[in-house]
Amino acid sequence: MKLNAPRKITWLVALILAVLGLIGYLVTIPVITSLAFWLVLIAAVLLLLATYMEGL
């Protein structure tokens, strides 16, 4: 199995989603707090997909 490095834009989107999820978990923000877990999960899945798929 060949792994690829994710593109910078993909990495930045995943980073922003993860940071928003972490902030939402630590601080009560109406919309972000309820989605904190899902934001971090989506960020992790995005990075995993970008590692396995070429060009993402």
C-alpha positions as CSV (number, residue, x, y, z in Angstrom):
1,M,0.0,0.0,0.0
2,K,1.4,3.4,-1.1
3,L,0.6,6.4,1.1
4,N,0.6,10.0,-0.2
5,A,1.1,13.3,1.6
6,P,-2.1,15.4,1.6
7,R,-2.1,18.7,-0.3
8,K,-1.6,21.8,1.7
9,I,-5.2,23.0,1.2
10,T,-6.5,19.7,2.4
11,W,-4.3,19.8,5.4
12,L,-5.3,23.4,6.2
13,V,-9.0,22.5,6.0
14,A,-8.6,19.5,8.3
15,L,-6.6,21.7,10.7
16,I,-9.3,24.4,10.8
17,L,-12.0,21.8,11.4
18,A,-10.0,20.2,14.2
19,V,-9.3,23.5,15.9
20,L,-12.9,24.6,15.6
21,G,-13.9,21.2,17.2
22,L,-11.5,21.6,20.0
23,I,-12.6,25.2,20.7
24,G,-16.2,24.1,20.6
25,Y,-15.4,21.4,23.2
26,L,-13.6,23.7,25.5
27,V,-15.7,26.8,25.2
28,T,-19.5,27.0,24.9
29,I,-20.4,28.4,21.5
30,P,-24.0,27.7,20.5
31,V,-23.5,26.0,17.1
32,I,-19.9,24.8,17.3
33,T,-20.3,23.1,20.7
34,S,-23.0,20.8,19.5
35,L,-20.9,19.8,16.5
36,A,-17.5,19.6,18.2
37,F,-17.1,15.8,18.0
38,W,-18.3,15.7,14.4
39,L,-15.9,18.4,13.3
40,V,-12.9,16.6,14.7
41,L,-14.1,13.3,13.2
42,I,-14.5,14.9,9.8
43,A,-11.0,16.4,10.1
44,A,-9.5,13.0,10.9
45,V,-11.4,11.2,8.1
46,L,-10.4,13.9,5.6
47,L,-6.7,13.4,6.5
48,L,-7.0,9.6,6.3
49,L,-8.6,9.9,2.9
50,A,-6.0,12.4,1.7
51,T,-3.3,10.0,2.8
52,Y,-4.8,7.0,0.9
53,M,-6.0,8.8,-2.3
54,E,-3.6,10.5,-4.6
55,G,-4.2,14.1,-5.4
56,L,-6.5,14.9,-2.5
